[in-house]
Amino acid sequence: MKRSKASAWFLSVALIGCAVMSPSAQAADGEDCGYKSVRIQGASPAEAESSCLALKQVMALFTQLGLSIEPEVRLQFQDEVYLPVSVTGGDKVRVHGYFDSSSFEIFQTHFQSSYQQSTRKPWGLKWSNELAHSFVLHEVSHLAAMKYLQSIGRPEKKISSAWHEAIAYAVQFELMDPQLREKIVARYPALASDLFADPSYFSPIIYRADPDEYAVKVYLTIQKWGGISFIKGVLDGTVSGVEPYEMF
């Protein structure tokens, strides 16, 4: 979906607000963005505004693809977010954000936290409000994909973890600021002639080795295969080669 002028203006306002709003300036808990099963908590007004825009952008894109869903999520902004990497919860890694499919919760680090400003350099770029918004798009895309799979009675494990990430990256790149997308893609000129041969090549090993490069390669490959509409077949089960094959 191409962003409308109104949406572009809204995003601009949200991102400008992020630049001047401290993380401690909290919006009222319970912002629902106009959806009955959505709650945004702990967000600054600008973060809440950006999150609501991300939800509307992703929902509109899924509707355009014929994947109509009703969002259900509790999106929490925190000073620090850690992704559990073991069933016991003992091992964890610090991240910008993640979607918990078991509880339908998204955990996001505040856009202007010291971690984001000093450490986060996705695709080798300095952390920015545009990047922050794009990662909300990424997590909301995970939510949308899971809600659609749930609505058609298809278990999430019918799709490999690498493809779950691929769907989120494809939507993230489709909806992110076009100038930011061009800047990112331009940093990986060799990938234009080194795309995935078929869906079975989307590997969790490749993803974990370099998530940034994987994201760009995913986007360019899906563009070659017809664009964002390709993910409809992935979710519906009409595309072969997306089944899980990893043993971990």
N, C-alpha and C positions, 0 to 999 in steps of 0.2 A: 504494500500500500504506500502510495506517495503521500507525504505529509502535506496537509492543506496549509494555506497561508495562515488560517486561524490557529492551527495546531503549532505551526512554527513560531507564531508570535507568543503563544502560551508557553512554549518551551523556553523561549528567550527570556521571558519574564521570570520563569522559575529558576533558570540558571543564573541570571543576574542576581536574584535574591540570595542564592546559595553563597555568592561571593562575599556578601556583607552580613550574613546571618551566622552567629556563632552556634555550634552544635548544642549548647546548653539552652538555647531559646526554643522551648518545646511547644509544639502544637498540642491542642487538646487531644487526649487519648480518645480513640474511637472514631476518628475520621473514616468515613466509609466510601468516599469517592462516588457516591450515588449507587452503590451496590449493597444489597441487603446482607451479604455474607462476607463483607470485606471490613477489616479493621486495621488501621495504621496506628502504631503506637510508638511513642518516644521520638517522633520526628520533629525537626524544626519546621516552621511553616513552609519554607522553600523545599525541603525534602518531601514533605507531604504532598505539595503541589506537583513536584516532579514524579512522585510515585503514582498519583492519580492519573497523570498524563500517560505514564508508561502502561498502566492498566488499560486505559481507553485505547491507546495505540495498538496494543497486542490483541485486545478483544476485537477491535475493528478489523485487523488483519485476518484473524482466524475466521471471523464471520464472512469476510470477502472470499476466503478459501472454501467456504461451505462447512466450516468446523465450528458451528455456533455453540457456545458454552456460557454458563453462568459462573463467574469467578467466585471462588471461596478461598479466603486466605487471611491470615493474621500476619501483617508485615511489621516487624519490629526493628527499629533503629537502636543501635547500641554503640558504646564507645569502643568496644572490642568484640570481634566475632571470631569464634574458633569452630572449625569443622571437625566433628568427631570422626576419627578414622579407624575406630575399633568398636566392636559390639559392647565392650566393657565401659567405653567412654574415657578410658585412661589416656589414650593417645589422641592428639588433636593437632590441627595446623591452623595458623592464623590466616584468615581470608577476608576479602572484601564483603562477601555475602554468600549465602547458600539457601537452597530450597529444601525443606524437609518434607518428603513425600508421604511420610507416615502420619504427620500431624497437620499437613497443609499450612505450614508456617514458612515465612521468608525472614531470614535474619540479615540485616544490612549494617555495615559500619557507617557511622556518620560521614557524610561527604567530606567535611573539612577536618576530620580527625588528624592528629599528628602522624598516625600510621599511613593514612592515605597520602598526605602531603610529602612525607619524607621517604617512604618506602615503595609505594605502589608506582610502577612504571610499566603498565601493560603495553605491549608492542614497542617498548623502548621510548614511550612518550611520557612527558611530564604529566602528572595527575591533573585533571581538569574537571570542571563541572559537566562538560559534554561526555567525558569518559564515565563519570559517576552515573549519569542518567542512563547511559548505554548498558551499564551493568545491572541496573534495576530492570531494564528491558529483558536482559538475559534471564534473571531469576523469575520474572513474571512469565516468560516463555516456557520455562520448566512447568510452572503451575498450569498454564493453559494446555500444554500437551498432556499433562497428567489428568486434568479434568476431562479432556476429550476422550482419552483412553478409558477412563472410568465410565463415561456416558455411553460408550458403545460396548462395554463389558469386556474390553481387551486388557489383560494384565500388563502392567508396565514392564515386566520381565520378558515379554515377548520381543522387546526391542533392546539391543545391546546398549550398555552404558555409553559407549562411544557415540552411538546415534542419538541418544538423549541429549548429549552435549552438542552434537552437530545441529540438532533442531534448534536449540537455544541460541547457538552462535549464528545460525542462518537468519533467525528472526531479529536478533540483536543488530546484525550488520544491515539488514534490510531497513530497519527503522531508525538507526542512529543518524546523527547529523551527517549529511552527504559529504561535506568537506572533511570531516573527521574520517569517514570511511575511505575517501580517496587518499588521505594522508597515510592511513594504515596500510592499505593495499600497495601503495607506492614503495613501502619499505621492504616488500617481498617480491621483487621483479622476477625472480627465478621460478616462482610458483606457477606462473602463467603457463609454463610448459612442463609442469610436473604435478598434474592434478591426479586425483584418485581415479583408478581405472573403472571401478564399479562399486556399488554400495558395500560389498563385503570387505573392501579395503579400509573402511573407516574403523580403525583399530584403537582399543583402549591403550595399547602400548605406545602408539604414535601420539595419542592425546596426552598421555602422562609425561612423555619425553619433552614436549614443548607445546603447552596449551595455546600460546600465542600464535605460533606458526600453524598449528592445527586449525585454529579458528579461521584464519585467512584462507587456508587450503580448502576447508569445508565450504566457505562462502563462494569461492571462485568455481569450485567443482559443481555445486548446486546451480549456480548461475548458468554453467555450461549445459546442464541437464534440463533447463527450462525455467529456472528461477524458483522462487519461494514456493510456488504451487506444488513442487516436487514433494514437499514434506507431507502433503495430504495423503499421498500414496503410502508413505512410510508409516504414518499413524493408522491408516485404514487397513494395512497389511497386504496391499497389492504390489509392494516393492519387495523383491527377494534380496537376501543378503544383509538384512538389518537385524537378523535374529541374534540373540546372545550366544557367544561362543567362548567368552572368557571364563576361566575357572576360579576367578577371585574378584 
